[in-house]
């Protein structure tokens, strides 16, 4: 199916140029890497907080059983 009309060729050229442009790809990859590191650090801090709460709970139960 071919599409004809005003601007069709310009649109296709723009899409091809955009798809072939690799400038900035490294910046996007570094951004994604930074995002993964931040998410991992947030996960670790959350696990640490949960661990502290569990430790307090087990200490309370242990003290009550003595």
Helices and strands as residue ranges (DSSP letters): H 8-20, H 25-65
